[in-house]
Amino acid sequence: MDGSAYPGTLACPACSKALPAALINTPDLERCPACLTRILVEVYPAQLAPPAIGSAGEALLLEGESSCFYHVTKRAVVACESCGRFLCALCDVDLNGRHLCTACLQTGKRKGKLKHLENRRTLYDRMALMLALLPMLIFYFTILTAPATIYVVLRHWNSPGTVVGRGRWRMVVAFIVATLQIIGWIVGITLIVHYAGAGRRHQ
């Protein structure tokens, strides 16, 4: 390129004067011809190319084809299985083999009619942890809740958690606490039986 002003009229950030093309995409800092400020100008190569003559956009629909209910310029590829509206590829929601539009998807979610669409998940890891820790306030309850905690952990170890994903540390902590509680009950009952038997022998 010659030293004429850049067609896109890139300006010096210091003096706002147009920069010559010779200062664009150089490896080192250059001085602005007007104010002598040291600058480094980098531009995408496509921006340096002269504008090309465009062509008219092609029609998305051919004669006799159906258009999308939501995008009238796009060709329909499928009909919603709930309401029958024609849908383009952008609007088609494939839910376990069923083709639905977004409106029917929202309606089904709100009314709970879509069995395969999860509206909520049970957080079994949190349930197990609370089941292990809360009864410790009244320890006698742990004789029931500790085995229940271990059952929840083993039964739902592979159950899906939250959508964002959480580690299984709650499950691990709940299992350890419940196991210690059960061991505590076994030791405690063993000691009670032992001392009760010893007391009867001394009578």
ABEGO torsion letter per residue (X at the ends): XBABBBAAGBBBAAAGBBBBAAABGBABBBBBAAAGBBBBBBBBAAAABBBBBBBBBBBABBBGBBBBAABAABBBABBBAAAGBBBBAAABBBBGGBBBBAAAAAAAAAAGABAABBABBBBAAAAAAAAAAAAAABAAAAAAAAAAAAAAAAAAAABBBBAAEBBAAAAAAAAAAAAAAAAAAAAAAAAAAAAAAAAAAAX
